[in-house]
Amino acid sequence: LKNEDYDIESQAEHSSFQRKRGQCFKKSNAISLLDKINNTDIQLDFNLPVDVYISSNKKENWSRAYNLNLHPQIHFQLYPLETFEFTISFKLSKHKSS
């Protein structure tokens, strides 16, 4: 997904990168985002494949600001005495120009 403010891709378990389907990346293991406004790379890694829904709102009266929301959705069921662990790894770094 590309626009003037950011580029976003999803990495799936059985393929390198996948395309967004509607407002969702299906079964993502990682999300990579290039924030063009701040020249920053953002990497989210998940320990389980999840569907990630995306919503975006441009802020009015701000020349180069946006609000991007990523919503991971997980389906699971717990039985008595069972536990479930879901982890998200977040990495932020300055973008290296090629």
Residue, then its C-alpha position, 0 to 999 in steps of 0.5 A: l500500500k503506497n501513498e504520499d505519506y507512507d508505504i506499508e507492506s505485510q509479510a506472510e508466513h508462506s510468501s515473502f510479501q502480500r498485498k492488502r485485501g480491502q482494508c486488511f492484510k490476511k495472516s500477517n507475520a510482520i508489517s513494515l511501514l515507511d513513514k515518509i513524513n518523518n523518514t522513519d522505518i517501523q517494523l511490527d513482528f507477531n509471534l502468530p499469523v494475524d489479520v491486520y486491519i488498517s484505517s487511516n485519517k488525514k488530519e485537517n489543517w495539518s499540511r503533512a500529518y496523518n493518523l494510521n491505525l493498525h488493528p491485529q485481530i486474533h481468533f482463539q479459544l481458551y479452556p479451563l487452565e489453558t493460557f494464550e500468549f501473543t507478542i508484538s515486537f516493535k522496531l523504530s529506526k531512521h530510514k536508509s535511503s538507497 
